[in-house]
Amino acid sequence: MKKILVTGGAGYIGSHTVVRLFESGYSPIIMDNLSNSEPFILDRINKICGSDIPFLQLDCTQQKSYQQVVDNFGSIDGVIHFAAYKAVGESVEKPAQYYQNNIGSLSQLILNLGKMNCGKLVFSSSCTVYGQPNILPVTEKSPIQHAESPYGYTKQVGEELLLSEAKNKKFQSIALRYFNPIGAHPSGLIGELPKGIPNNLLPYITQTGAGIRKELSIFGNDYNTPDGTCIRDFIHVLDLADAHIRALEYMEEHPETSIDFFNIGTGNGNSVLEMVELFEKVSQQKLSYKIAPRRTGDIEKIWADTSIANNVLGWKAKKSIETAVKDAWNWQKNL
Ligand code: UFG
């Protein structure tokens, strides 16, 4: 069984990817400092897998962490690097922390790939690298635009770092540009677990539906979109998880590839208001919301052109957004 080191494996996307790796015949190893995740998620992962998935509580920015990986597991066949800070607003308040953690962990990881005898790296990038694209849907060849936040900039710099490293051909890498992940594992055992007040739309909706929040604020209804609210490409987190497994397989099948970039979305855009309506349908209850001013830094609309991911990577999102909203609601109710 191939050993895959999953940094940030106790987090939202990481935990779902660990489950899918295990189910696909890989041997995942979770490396997480638990700075933004809860230890009970590790038990839940084990419960879904019916097996104890190895876990190392380590910081990815520290060189000695990788020595511990080698001491415990020997060589590693691939790394999926999720570990990063991800709150756009917080990154504006604490830019240096974001640079130190997000760039620091990726560069430290790269410096230690040789020690782990590892030649394959999957990097969590983001559609944020495109800013507000002039042409929709956005393709991998669309221009990278000025980052709206320090968080977005760390993703751009991460991609640049991988591009520079690719010239030396010491390892293969794939950057996956995620659109908006939503949903949860259908078991309701793992899902998105925001600390404090959620920043993202779906957890805010489900927490409002559960009575934890009084009402949802819809940030702006005067955008140039059919119903005036922003449009995003919402993708089920398990479809997103599968893209990482495909990325590992792709590097195996194409040893000549040094670096690639793929859009990981569904190819469809849905508005904020449509998501509220979908939640009301799925939960069979009304959601209290109000229209609030626009949120600084929000882009108006974005959705993915997925033809390169479909035709080159050989991956396609399969789950509907209705399923994703159902799974997110199920997870919230179980909490
Ligand atoms: N929204 C609301 N009310 C809320 C929360 C969100 O109306 O309480 C709206 C936002 O204004 C936006 C849409 O819902 O129009 C989606 O917002 P999210 O915060 O869920 O997602 P974003 O598209 O802003 O963020 C995503 C990722 C980030 C990434 C960013 C890049 O979650 O990691 O895209 O733009 F950096």
Boltz pocket constraint, residues with backbone or C-beta under 6 A from the ligand:
constraints:
  - pocket:
      binder: B
      contacts: [[A, 86], [A, 88], [A, 126], [A, 127], [A, 128], [A, 151], [A, 152], [A, 179], [A, 180], [A, 198], [A, 199], [A, 200], [A, 201], [A, 202], [A, 204], [A, 216], [A, 217], [A, 218], [A, 219], [A, 220], [A, 230], [A, 231], [A, 232], [A, 272], [A, 295], [A, 297], [A, 298], [A, 299], [A, 300]]
      max_distance: 6.0
